[in-house]
């Protein structure tokens, strides 16, 4: 929620993994649609971590700042709060 973040990123990372696994199981093409209340806070955290985890897996690269910066060129205010940004770092 916008009012806080989980203490641990483990459950959130598991959730992201389950979403991607389910998509693969059903053989779905195209992007995953994600949306929270405003479409920028929790949505931004999900998308940021999803991108960063994939890049870590395939490229060995973690650049949280550049990932959020790129997302903000497409949708301003992605990852709304400092707590959410720090959560992304801790979770990854």
KEFI-248168 format. One record per residue (C-alpha): residue in one letter; y, x negated, z. Coordinates in pm, 1 decimal, decimal comma. Each point is the difference from the previous one (the first is absolute). Layout:
BEGIN
<pt><type>A</type><yy>Y</yy><xx>X</xx><zz>Z</zz></pt>
...
***
This chain:
BEGIN
<pt><type>X</type><yy>0,0</yy><xx>0,0</xx><zz>0,0</zz></pt>
<pt><type>X</type><yy>364,7</yy><xx>-95,6</xx><zz>-47,6</zz></pt>
<pt><type>X</type><yy>36,6</yy><xx>-6,6</xx><zz>379,8</zz></pt>
<pt><type>X</type><yy>-246,6</yy><xx>-285,1</xx><zz>47,3</zz></pt>
<pt><type>X</type><yy>-288,2</yy><xx>-199,5</xx><zz>-138,6</zz></pt>
<pt><type>X</type><yy>-359,5</yy><xx>-53,9</xx><zz>113,9</zz></pt>
<pt><type>X</type><yy>-62,3</yy><xx>-288,4</xx><zz>239,7</zz></pt>
<pt><type>X</type><yy>-269,3</yy><xx>-137,2</xx><zz>-229,0</zz></pt>
<pt><type>X</type><yy>-23,5</yy><xx>0,5</xx><zz>-377,5</zz></pt>
<pt><type>X</type><yy>-379,7</yy><xx>6,9</xx><zz>-0,6</zz></pt>
<pt><type>X</type><yy>-34,3</yy><xx>378,8</xx><zz>-31,1</zz></pt>
<pt><type>X</type><yy>268,4</yy><xx>15,3</xx><zz>-266,7</zz></pt>
<pt><type>X</type><yy>-165,4</yy><xx>-277,5</xx><zz>-202,2</zz></pt>
<pt><type>X</type><yy>-332,7</yy><xx>185,3</xx><zz>29,7</zz></pt>
<pt><type>X</type><yy>171,7</yy><xx>317,5</xx><zz>-124,5</zz></pt>
<pt><type>X</type><yy>141,5</yy><xx>-182,0</xx><zz>-304,6</zz></pt>
<pt><type>X</type><yy>-346,7</yy><xx>-139,6</xx><zz>-71,5</zz></pt>
<pt><type>X</type><yy>-156,5</yy><xx>346,1</xx><zz>23,3</zz></pt>
<pt><type>X</type><yy>257,4</yy><xx>146,3</xx><zz>-238,8</zz></pt>
<pt><type>X</type><yy>-72,9</yy><xx>-270,7</xx><zz>-258,9</zz></pt>
<pt><type>X</type><yy>-377,3</yy><xx>28,2</xx><zz>54,7</zz></pt>
<pt><type>X</type><yy>9,9</yy><xx>377,6</xx><zz>-50,5</zz></pt>
<pt><type>X</type><yy>201,6</yy><xx>-43,9</xx><zz>-319,1</zz></pt>
<pt><type>X</type><yy>-260,7</yy><xx>-245,9</xx><zz>-132,2</zz></pt>
<pt><type>X</type><yy>-292,1</yy><xx>226,7</xx><zz>99,1</zz></pt>
<pt><type>X</type><yy>141,9</yy><xx>283,4</xx><zz>-205,6</zz></pt>
<pt><type>X</type><yy>88,7</yy><xx>-230,1</xx><zz>-289,1</zz></pt>
<pt><type>X</type><yy>357,7</yy><xx>117,3</xx><zz>-4,9</zz></pt>
<pt><type>X</type><yy>243,1</yy><xx>-159,5</xx><zz>-242,6</zz></pt>
<pt><type>X</type><yy>370,0</yy><xx>-40,5</xx><zz>68,2</zz></pt>
<pt><type>X</type><yy>201,7</yy><xx>-52,7</xx><zz>315,1</zz></pt>
<pt><type>X</type><yy>-54,2</yy><xx>136,8</xx><zz>348,6</zz></pt>
<pt><type>X</type><yy>265,8</yy><xx>252,8</xx><zz>99,7</zz></pt>
<pt><type>X</type><yy>143,2</yy><xx>-53,3</xx><zz>349,4</zz></pt>
<pt><type>X</type><yy>279,4</yy><xx>197,8</xx><zz>164,1</zz></pt>
<pt><type>X</type><yy>131,3</yy><xx>53,0</xx><zz>352,5</zz></pt>
<pt><type>X</type><yy>292,2</yy><xx>213,0</xx><zz>115,4</zz></pt>
<pt><type>X</type><yy>279,3</yy><xx>-193,6</xx><zz>-174,8</zz></pt>
<pt><type>X</type><yy>-228,0</yy><xx>-204,9</xx><zz>-223,0</zz></pt>
<pt><type>X</type><yy>133,5</yy><xx>-337,3</xx><zz>113,2</zz></pt>
<pt><type>X</type><yy>-101,7</yy><xx>-90,0</xx><zz>357,6</zz></pt>
<pt><type>X</type><yy>-371,1</yy><xx>53,0</xx><zz>51,4</zz></pt>
<pt><type>X</type><yy>-47,4</yy><xx>19,2</xx><zz>-375,7</zz></pt>
<pt><type>X</type><yy>171,3</yy><xx>-336,7</xx><zz>-36,6</zz></pt>
<pt><type>X</type><yy>-221,7</yy><xx>-154,3</xx><zz>267,0</zz></pt>
<pt><type>X</type><yy>-315,0</yy><xx>129,5</xx><zz>-172,5</zz></pt>
<pt><type>X</type><yy>106,8</yy><xx>-121,5</xx><zz>-344,1</zz></pt>
<pt><type>X</type><yy>127,8</yy><xx>-335,3</xx><zz>129,1</zz></pt>
<pt><type>X</type><yy>-320,6</yy><xx>-77,1</xx><zz>185,7</zz></pt>
<pt><type>X</type><yy>-212,4</yy><xx>123,1</xx><zz>-288,0</zz></pt>
<pt><type>X</type><yy>175,7</yy><xx>-237,2</xx><zz>-241,8</zz></pt>
<pt><type>X</type><yy>3,3</yy><xx>-293,9</xx><zz>242,0</zz></pt>
<pt><type>X</type><yy>-369,3</yy><xx>37,3</xx><zz>87,5</zz></pt>
<pt><type>X</type><yy>-95,2</yy><xx>13,7</xx><zz>-366,6</zz></pt>
<pt><type>X</type><yy>207,7</yy><xx>-309,6</xx><zz>-77,7</zz></pt>
<pt><type>X</type><yy>-156,2</yy><xx>-180,8</xx><zz>297,1</zz></pt>
<pt><type>X</type><yy>-344,5</yy><xx>86,5</xx><zz>-130,8</zz></pt>
<pt><type>X</type><yy>53,6</yy><xx>-101,7</xx><zz>-361,3</zz></pt>
<pt><type>X</type><yy>279,6</yy><xx>-257,2</xx><zz>13,7</zz></pt>
<pt><type>X</type><yy>4,8</yy><xx>-128,0</xx><zz>358,6</zz></pt>
<pt><type>X</type><yy>370,6</yy><xx>89,5</xx><zz>16,2</zz></pt>
<pt><type>X</type><yy>188,2</yy><xx>181,2</xx><zz>278,0</zz></pt>
<pt><type>X</type><yy>368,4</yy><xx>65,3</xx><zz>-62,9</zz></pt>
<pt><type>X</type><yy>95,0</yy><xx>305,0</xx><zz>201,4</zz></pt>
<pt><type>X</type><yy>373,3</yy><xx>-40,2</xx><zz>-55,9</zz></pt>
<pt><type>X</type><yy>-27,3</yy><xx>-18,7</xx><zz>-380,0</zz></pt>
<pt><type>X</type><yy>-245,7</yy><xx>290,9</xx><zz>-5,9</zz></pt>
<pt><type>X</type><yy>239,3</yy><xx>224,3</xx><zz>194,5</zz></pt>
<pt><type>X</type><yy>293,7</yy><xx>-124,8</xx><zz>-207,6</zz></pt>
<pt><type>X</type><yy>-185,6</yy><xx>90,6</xx><zz>-321,8</zz></pt>
<pt><type>X</type><yy>-90,6</yy><xx>344,7</xx><zz>135,0</zz></pt>
<pt><type>X</type><yy>363,6</yy><xx>59,7</xx><zz>95,6</zz></pt>
<pt><type>X</type><yy>105,4</yy><xx>-55,9</xx><zz>-362,9</zz></pt>
<pt><type>X</type><yy>-209,8</yy><xx>306,3</xx><zz>-81,3</zz></pt>
<pt><type>X</type><yy>72,9</yy><xx>205,2</xx><zz>311,6</zz></pt>
<pt><type>X</type><yy>280,9</yy><xx>-104,0</xx><zz>236,7</zz></pt>
<pt><type>X</type><yy>-80,0</yy><xx>-8,8</xx><zz>373,1</zz></pt>
<pt><type>X</type><yy>-373,0</yy><xx>-66,4</xx><zz>-41,1</zz></pt>
<pt><type>X</type><yy>-123,9</yy><xx>-113,5</xx><zz>342,1</zz></pt>
<pt><type>X</type><yy>284,2</yy><xx>161,9</xx><zz>192,7</zz></pt>
<pt><type>X</type><yy>6,9</yy><xx>-175,2</xx><zz>334,8</zz></pt>
<pt><type>X</type><yy>-25,1</yy><xx>-352,5</xx><zz>135,4</zz></pt>
<pt><type>X</type><yy>-301,1</yy><xx>113,6</xx><zz>205,8</zz></pt>
<pt><type>X</type><yy>-175,3</yy><xx>111,5</xx><zz>-319,0</zz></pt>
<pt><type>X</type><yy>79,2</yy><xx>-331,0</xx><zz>-170,3</zz></pt>
<pt><type>X</type><yy>-133,1</yy><xx>-197,4</xx><zz>298,6</zz></pt>
<pt><type>X</type><yy>-308,5</yy><xx>222,6</xx><zz>7,6</zz></pt>
<pt><type>X</type><yy>-71,0</yy><xx>-96,1</xx><zz>-361,9</zz></pt>
<pt><type>X</type><yy>10,0</yy><xx>-369,2</xx><zz>95,2</zz></pt>
<pt><type>X</type><yy>-225,5</yy><xx>50,7</xx><zz>302,5</zz></pt>
<pt><type>X</type><yy>-247,9</yy><xx>218,4</xx><zz>-186,8</zz></pt>
<pt><type>X</type><yy>-37,9</yy><xx>-238,8</xx><zz>-292,6</zz></pt>
***
